[in-house]
């Protein structure tokens, strides 16, 4: 069964709690808990507050929990970190897939059954120029080629899916199938205005979902809106239209 058939539109929206304190996080959790499907906890908040932020989400919402720490270390360290993460009942965790398969296998083999391991392909803040400057070999300097290469590595290593830009979703789905989960960050609704945006390869909610994304990460367009809950509803409506058009 395609992942497109198993979610309500708002359940596909991942909101990143990119704030500096648990009090700020609590505000957004209360505002959005009925309008999004997943709360994402990244490095800043987790380093500052630790596992108690995960417990807060679990205790006060029915949302899924995305622990976005982007593991990238030797396999044994990643294996131990994954086992530690298992204790917190998280639903998604991330690991960089720009290394050999041992790193990804360490995460995939150490996770609990209900936790999805997602490989980070190419950060959406990176442009083709950034990739060239990083020393990537010539045949992979195109962001699409690099994302496909890393998605293949993640798939072979037993990861449940990948994180990629909206530009790469369709070919990844075509190659690896609908059961291979794709999460798209860098999502910008056409109505949002983001100053000093650090995202390079962006997509609208409609574009990402129409191309096959299972989840989209929407931060600043919701967080900076006058009414974050209304902004989340608008995004869910756009998702619903994309799903209806593709059915």
C-alpha positions, 0 to 999 in steps of 0.5 A: 500500500502506498504511504499516500493512503494512510495519513490524514493531511495534517499528519504529514506536517512535521514542525521543528521545535527550533527554539532555545528553551522548553518553555518556548517549545511548550508554547508551540506544542500547545498551539499546534498539537491538533494541527500537525502530525510530528514534532521534530527536536533538533540539536539546539533544543535537545542539547539544552533540555535533554530527554525531558522535551521528548517526554513533554511531547509524549505526555501532552500530545498524540503527535509522533516524535522526530529526534533529528540529531543526524548521527555521524560517527564511527559505527559502534558510537552510532550503534550505542547512541541509537540504543540510548535513543530507543529508551525514549519512544521516538518515531523517527531518527536521522543519520547521515548517509555520506559514509559507507554502509557500516554507519547506516547499518549500525543505526538500522540494526540497533533501532526498535521496530517502531522507530524509522531510521532516515538517511540524510541525503543532501542538506537542503541548504546546500547548492550545487556550488557548495557540493562542488566546493566540498570535494565530491567527485564530479559525477555526483556534483549534481544534487539529484545524482548525489541524493540518488546515490545516497538514497541507494546507500540508505536503502541497501543498509536497511534504513526506512527512508531518507530526507531529501529536497522536494526536487529529488522525491519523485525519482527516489520514489520511482526507484525505491518504491512507495514503502521507502519513506521520504521526508522533505525539509525546506518547504516554503508555501507560496504565501510565506515570506522568509527573510534571510532564508538559508534554504537553497533547494525549496519546494511548496507543500503542493510540489513536495506532496505531488512528487510523492513526499510522505512528510514535509518539514515546515518551520518558519512559515508556521512559527513566524505566522501571526497565527501558527495554528491557522498557518498549519491548517492552510498547509494541511489544506494544500496537502489535501489538494495535492493528494486529491489531484494525484489520486 
